[in-house]
């Protein structure tokens, strides 16, 4: 049975922000290593750093190829949440909903990118879509008139089923508690600027799951509700079911990597399966959920962020060791902002949720 709209709970929204930011910080130092060396490289690093199982921020390891930005996200070096696209897009979704509410359209997303999102802070499908926007942009479009070209050209790129739409989706669910259909639709309108197929379905699923969790008594019910919002035979739906099916397996990480041998570490489908597995295997335990989601490899900061936000939204408590180091300070690359305060964006998110409700 589908519940109706649930009440807006500021504490739950605060937890979602804390979970997403903390999970992103956890995965950020290991992202490039994961791309270069796979899960084996991640495991070797964590083993050498005496951080297995991973239940706290990644320790810096002497001799490891960590950039200055990576080290700033390591245990003992964190003073704020360093700028990252996973959080920039969540903040951008907040701005979009403040300006347009549930009437948000894909062209609104495009205008906001041109106004607020630096091109150098985009990757893969988003960068390809951004380039198309710049190539085809007309002054009238920037000023609010209809675009002089078909925006679907922006999603005609080789990365359009990768993870970018999925990492932009969470907040659409946060502000629609108990309304997964609306959350999924808002996520589709955003993701469709740069993505197609499973790139959009994965985004819709994540948003729908975030909306379903506050209205459901357990994770399985919420997963079923979110699955109802995407095509049953899509790769994204198969990924959700596969992630659920291996939740109790001792070799789950190896099975994940065997199941998707041909997909890039940045594809939406394999990373979605990983996130669902981490949520199901460690339900109610925030540290284990984000720790295992990151240690399993592929897109470590994206998966840490998505798993962290969803796990916190489900009601799992977050230990202070995750939130104290960054002191409520959230760095961003969005134009006009270098750092935001957690409590300010929590209140803004609550305001949006209440306006939509």
N, C-alpha and C positions, 0 to 999 in steps of 0.2 A: 504494500500500500504506500502511496506517495503522500508524505506529509505536506501540509501547507507551509507558508512562510513561518520561520522560527523567529524568536525575538533576537534583537541585536544585542550582543553581549560584549561590552568593551574589554573585559578581561580576556575573553577568547580571541578577540582581534589583536590585542597586545601580544598574546602568546604566539599567534600565527606570525606576526612580524618578528618576534624574538627567535622563533624556531627557524624561519627562513633565513634570517641574517646569520645566525649562528651556524647553521648547516652549510651555508655558502662559504663562510670563513674557514670552516673545517676542511672543505674540499679544495680550496683555492691553491694551497701550496703543492698539491699533488696532481693538478690537472695536466700540465705539460708532460710530467713523468708518465702519467697514465697513457697519454696519446703516443708517446715514444716507445714505451716498453711494455704496455699492457698491464694486466692485473698482477703479473709476476713482479714487475718493477715496483709497483706500489707496495706489494707485500714485502719485498726485500728491504725497501726503505723503512717501513714501519717496524720490521723485525730488527733491523740494525739500530733503530732509534728506541728500542724496547717499548714500543707502543702497540703491541698486539695482545689482546684485542684493542681496537681504537675506541677509547671512551672519553677522550679529552682532546683539546686542540693538538695539532701535529707538532712534535718537538723539532726544532731546527737540528740538522745533522751536519756536522763538520765535513767538508769535502763534497757535499751534495750540490748539484747545480741549481741552487735556489736564487731567484732574482731578488732584488731589494723588495719588490712588491710581495713576492712569496713569503719572505722572511717576516714581513710586517703582519702576516696572518698566522705566524707560528706562535706556539705557547711561549709566554714570557716576553713577547715582542708586540703584542696586540694593545693598541691604545684607542682604536676605533675600528669600525667596519670599513675596510678599504673599498674604494670604488670598484664596482663589478657590474657587468651587464645584467646578471641575474637579478640584482636589486634595482638597477636603473629602470628596467622595464616594469617592475612592480610599482615603483614610484610614478612612472609615466602613466600607467593604467589609472592610478589614483588621480592624477591631474586630468586625464581624459574624462573620468566619471564626474569629477567636480565641475567640469565645463559642460558636459553633455548628458550626464545621467544615463538612464537606460535607453535613450534615443541615440546613443553613440553609433556612428557608422564608420565603415572602413576609410572613407575619405577624411574623416576627422582624425583618424590615426595617422594617415599620411601627412596631413598638415602639421600635426604635433611633432612628428619626427623632424620635419624640415625646420621647425621653430625651436625645438628643445634638444634634439638628439644629435650630438656631433657624429659626423660620418665616420671618423676614426674610432669611435666607440662601438661600431657595428661589426658583425662577422657573418660569414657564410650567406644564408638566405636574406638576412636583413641588409647586409652590405649590397648584395645584388639588387634587391628591391630599391634601396636608397639610390643606387646609381641610376636605375631606370627613372626614378622620380626626378633626379637632377637633369637627366638627359631630356625628359619630356615635359619638364615643369614649365608652366606659364604663370605670369604674374597674377592673372585673374584667379587661378586656382589657389595660390597662396593667400590671397585676400578673401577667400571664402566662396568664390563662384565655383560652379561645377568644373571638374577637370576637363581639359581639352583632349584627353585620351582615355582609353579604357584601362582602369586601374588593374585589371587582371593581368596586364602585361608585366606588372611588378612581380607577380608570383610565378612567372614563367622562367624559372631558374633551376639549375641542377641540384640545389640544396633544399628544394621546397618540401621535402619530407624529413628534414633534419629537426633538431631539438628546439630551434629558436621559438616557434610558436608555443611550445609546451612551457618554456620558462617565463613566458609573458602572461600566463593564464591565471595564476593563483588568486590574485586580488578580486577577480570577477566573481569567484565563489565566496570569498570572505564577506563581501557586501550583499550577498543574496542568500542568507542562511535559510535552508528549507526550500529553496527555489532552484533546483539544479538545471531546469530547462532554460530559465533566463540566464543563469551563469554560463551555461554552455553556449548559448547564442551570442552573448557578449564576447566570449573568448573567440568564437568563430569570426566575428566581425574584425577583431584585432588580428588574429593569425592569418586571415585570408589576404592581407596586404602582401605577405611574403611567402606564404605556404599554400600547399594543396594536399589533398589526399590524407594520408596518415599524419602528416605534419599538422593539419587542422584538427583531425579527429583526436589526436593525443592532447592537444590544447583544450578542446571541449571537454574531454574526460576529466582532466585535472581540475578544471574550474567546477565541473558538476560534482566531483567528489568533495571538493572544499565546501560547496554549498550543502551537500547532503549530510556531512559529518555532524554538524550541530543539531540536526533534526533526527538522528538515528541513534538507537541504543547500542549498536555494535558496528564494527568495521565491515563485516560481510554485507549487511543490509545497505550500508552506504555505497559499497562497491557495486552492488546490483543496481542501485538507483542511478549511479553515474554511467554504468554500462548501457542503460536504457537510452542514453542520450547520443550514442554513436552507433554507426552501422555494425550489426552483429557479426558480419563476416569480414570486417576490416582488420588490417594488421594490428591496429591499436587494440581492438577488442581481444584478439588472440593473445597479444602480449599481456594484457591484464589477467586473462585466464591462466596463462602459463606461469606468471609470477605468483598467482595464488596457489597453483598446484604444487609448487616446490617449496612452499613455506616451511615445511617440516623436514626437508631433506638436509642431511649433513654435508652433501656435496652440491648445494644449491648454486654457489657461485660458479663452479666448474660447469654445471649444467646450463646456466645462463649463457656462458661464453660458447659452449658447444652448440647451443640452439640457434645462435645468431653469428655464425662464423664469417659471413660475407659482409655484414653491415659495418659501416664506419662507426667509430666510438662516439660520433656526434649525431647518429640517427635517432629519431624520436622513438621508434618501436622498441629497440633493445633497452634503451634507458628507461622507458616507461615500465617494462617488465621488471627491471631491477628495482625501481622505486616501489612498485606494488609488492614485490617479494620482501623488501626490507620492512615495509609497513606491516605486512601480515605475519612475518616471522618474529617480529619484536614488538607486537602491539602493546601500547601502554608504557613502553620503555624508550624514552626519547634518546638517551645516550647510545643505546644499542642500535636503534633505528638509524640515526645519522651516521654512527660509526661504521656500521656494516654497509650502508649505502655508499659511503665514500671508499672504504677499503676494497669493495668489489670492483672498482675500476670504471672504465669508460669515462663519461663526462662527470668528474668527481664533484666539482663545485655546483653544477646544475642539479645533480642528484641529491647532494647534501641539502641544498636549498629547498627543493621540492618536497623531499621526504621530511625535512625538518618542519616546514610550515604545516604540512598535512598532519603529521604526528602530533604537533602541539595543538592544532585545531581540534583534534579528536579528544583532547583533555589530558594527554600525558604531561605530567609536570616536568619543568625544565630546571635542572639544578643551576645554582648560581655560578658554577664554574664556566658555564657557557655564556652568560650574560654580563657578568661583572667586568671582564677584560675590555669590552668595547664601550662600556660606560654610556650606553644610549646614544652614541655618536655614529651616524651613518654617512659615510662619504658617498658622493655621487658625481658623475660627469655631466649631468643634465645642465643645460645652459642656465646661468643665473644662480646656480646652487653648487657649493663645494662640500657642504656638510649640513645635514639635517638632524634634528633631535627626535628620538624615538617617541616620546610622549606627544609631540606635536603631530607627527604623522599618524599615530594611533587615533588621536581625536579627529583628525581630518577624515580618516577611514570610517570611523563611527558616524560622523556627520553624513558621509555619502551613503552608508548603509541605511541610515534612518530616512534619508530623502528618497532612496529607491523603494524602501518598504512602504 
